Amino acid sequence: MMTNTHRANCANAQRPGCTCSGCGGSQHGWQGWTSLAADRPEKRDDRRRELKEKVEEDRRSGRQKFNAHNREIYFDLARLDITDYLWAADGRTRINGRLPRDVEPTSMSSDLGRMDTLAHQVMENPWDEISAGIDSLVRNKADAREVKKRLADHTWCGLLVALIQLIKKINKTVELLTDTAKQFITDALSRRFDSGLPRLVTDAVIRLVVDKVWSALARLLEAHFPLLGTDTLRVLRMLAIFTCPSVEHHPEVYKHAVRPLMGDGHEIITDEIKTHVVTLFSAWWRRRAPEALA
């Protein structure tokens, strides 16, 4: 795990549905998964064995159960496949058996480098200013802490999905940071986020988050980071999958990140895991949110 003061159980996504006021979800999951992607292969092998041992089977039939536990396990196995891909596709020199963690805006030589850059510049770095802004907007400390916890409830993966949709719609960099594009992201967060406080406060928090993220995107463009194109879309999808606290409760992540990534020509997720994910989640989404399968 990278050196920071963030709680390890949140950074490593050890609890589904995690709502951490310490990072507001901006550091959830992706820190642990990208660290695992940079680590030695045996670390991922150990994790895979641990996960497969936890799969629940019906005692009578011996078949795997169609339950939330197994959906969680197989989705983590899909995430683990992504970490294997990130390791294998990275041509940088290993240092003591590990990949380097270059997070400079010019880090574009690999998907892991691109992901590190996007996650740090767009999600982690703006958080201190967002947190301070929330403290100014919501003077009561308990309420401010609750707002940050609610931000962790799918706000960041929702923002990444909206960015994925936006990039798919446009074909010129100059169109990315327009007021229309910014409003698209704002509207997407407005549909998802509820601060639990009056609407004026909720809207102010959303504007604060979008403003800081927009500034980060502008800085990346100034540094000539390629925000458009299939490489960035692929990385954003992987990052959304790493970040989401519970994919089975976020149909947009399944529709716009999981399914396209499973069909990616790079064969990022293995056929075995793909089959289990599709089987488990198709049954779930048919009952809960059919639009996720559309």
N, C-alpha and C positions, 0 to 999 in steps of 0.2 A: 504494500500500500504506500502511496506517495505520502511524504511528510506533510501533515497539516493537522489542524485541531478539530477537524470534523469527525463526528462519531463513526467508528468503523462499521457498526452494524447497519448504518444508513448507506455509507459509501459502498459497502459490499452487498447491499440489497438483501440483507439477511431476513428481513421481515416483509412479507407482501403487504401492500397497503400502507407502507411507511409514510408518516406525515411528520417530518422533522422540521421544527422551527429554526434549527441552527443553520439550515441551508435553504429552506423553503422549497426543497426538491431539486435545486439547481446542481447539486453534487450527488444526488441519489444514484446508486447503481453503476453508472458509467465509470466511476473511478475504480471500483473493484474489478469490473470486467476488463477494462483496458489494461489495468495492471496485470491481470492474469494473462491477457494476450501477449504481453511483453515478457512474461516469465518463461522459464524453461518448460519444455513439453511435458516432462514428468509431473509437473504441478497440475496441468490440465488433465492428464491421465488419471491422477488420483481423484480429482474432482468428479470426473466422469464416472468412475467406479462408485464413489459415494452416492451420487445421484441415482444411478441405476439400481443400487441396493435398496433405495427408498420407494421404488415403484410398488404400488399396492395391487395385489391380485385377489380375485374371488377364490375363496377356499374350495368351493365345489367344482367350478369350471376350470380354474387355473388361468382364466383370462384376466387381463388388466382391467381394472375398474374405470368406469367413465365418471370420474369425480374431480373435484377442484384440486385435490392433492396431486393427482397424476397430471392434470393440466399444468400445474405449477412446475412439477419435476421435468416434464418434457419440454416446457418452454425454456427452462434453465439449460437443458441439454442442447436446445437450438441456439441459445446464447453462447454456449460453450463451443459449438461448431463455428460460430462467428469468430470467436477468439482464435480457434485453430486456423481459420482462413487468414485472419489479420497477421498471425505469426508467419504462415507459409508464404504469403504474398509480399512480405516486407523484405526488400533486398539490402537493408542496412546491415552493417557489421554488428554482430552480437558482442556485448561486453560482459564477460563473466557469465556467458550463457543467456544473457537477457538482451532484449532490444532496447535501444536508447529511447528516451522520452523527450523528444524535441517538440516544444510547444510554441515555437516562434511562428509568426504569421507566414513565413516563407517555407514552412515545413509542408511540402506538397509531394514528396517523393514516394509516399505510401499511403494506403488507406488509414493505417493506424496513426501516422503523422498528421494526416488531414483531420482525423477524428479528435486527436489530442488538441490540435489548434482550435477547431470549432468549439469543442466543449469548454476549454479554458477561456477563450476570448469572448464567447457569446453567453455562456452560462455561469461559470464559476467567477470570473473576474468582476462582472457587474453586480454580483450579489451584495457586496458590502454597501455599495451606494443604494441599492434597492432596499436593503434592510434598514439603513439609516433613514431613508425616505419614508418608509412605513412608520418608523418610530416618530417622525415629525407629523405625519398625517394622523396617526392614532396615538394620542398622548397616554392613554391608559396602557400600562405595560402588559397586562394580561390580555387585553384585546389585541394589541400589536402582535403578541406571540401567537395568538389564535389565527390571526390573518396570515402569518408566515406558515403556520401549519397547514392552513387551507390552500395556500399556494402550492404546497407539496402534493396536493391531491390532483395530480394529472395536469397541472398548468404547464410545466416545462415540456413534457412529451406532447401536450396539445399544441404548444408553440412550434415544436419541431415539425409536427404533422402539417400545420398550417404553412410553414415555410416550404415543406416538400410540395404541397399543392400549388403554392405560389410559383415556385421555380418551374414546375411542370407547365404552367400557363404562359410563361413569358419566355422570350428568346433573345432578349438584349439586356446586358448588364445595366444599362441606363434606366431600364424600367423597374429594376428591383427595389430601389429605395425611393420610389415616388410616394406621394401622399395616399394615392389609391391603394398601393401595395401595403402601406403601413396600416391603413384602415381595415384591410382584409385580415391582417393578423390581429388587430384590436377586436374586431367583430368575433373572430374565432375564439379568443380568450373570454370575451363577454358571455358567450353562450355556455362556457364551461365553468368559469370561476364565480364563486359566491363568497364574499368575505365574511358574511354573517352580520355585517353592519349595514347602515343605510346605503342606498344605491349610489349616492354621490361619492361616498368613501370607496366603494367597490370600483367605480369607474376611475377614480383617481389612482388607485393601486394598479389597475390594468394599464393606465396611461404611463405610469411610472416604469413598470416592467418593460413595456414596449419601447418607450423612449431610450432606456438604457441598452436594450438589445439592439435597437436601430443604430445607436451610436457605435456599438461594437461591430456591427455588420459594415458600417461605413468605413471604419478603420481597417477592416479586413480588405475591403475593396481598394482602399488607398495603398495597401501593401501588396496589391495584385494577387490576392488569394482568389482562386477561381470558384466563385459562388454558384455559377451556373454549370450545367452539364451532368452527364450520367455519373461521373465519379463522385461529385458532391451529393447527388441524390442517393447514391448507394450508401455513402458514409452517414448521411442524415438519417436514413432508415435504420441503419445499425445502431446509431446513437439513440434514436427514439426507443428502440427495442431494449437497449441497455438501461435507459432512464425510466421507463414506465413502471410505476409501482405495482400495477396489477393489470396485465394486458386483457384479462378476461372481463374487466370492467371498463375497458376503453376501446370500443369498436373501431374508432377512427385509426388507432394505431395498428390494429389487426388488418384493416382494409388498405391503408396507405403505406404501411411499413412492412408488416409481416408477409402478407401475400405477395407483394412485388419482389421482396427479397428472396422468397422461396422459389420464385420463377426466374431469378437472376441467372444470366448465362455463365457467371463465374462459379456456379454450383457451390455456393457458400454454405448452405445447410445440406447435410447428407440426406440421401433418399430415405434411409431408415427413420431418421428423426422427423423428416418432412411428413412422412406417412402418418406417424403417430400424432403430430401436431394437427394436421388436417382432420384426422378422424376425431380426435378429442374436441377440437374447437368448433368444427362444423356442427356437431350435435349441440354444442352449447349455444352457438350463435343462432341456429335455426329457431331455438326456443326464445332466446332473449332479444336478439337484434338482427333480424334477417337481412337488414341493409348492409351488414358487414360482409355478407357473402355475395352481394350484388357486384 
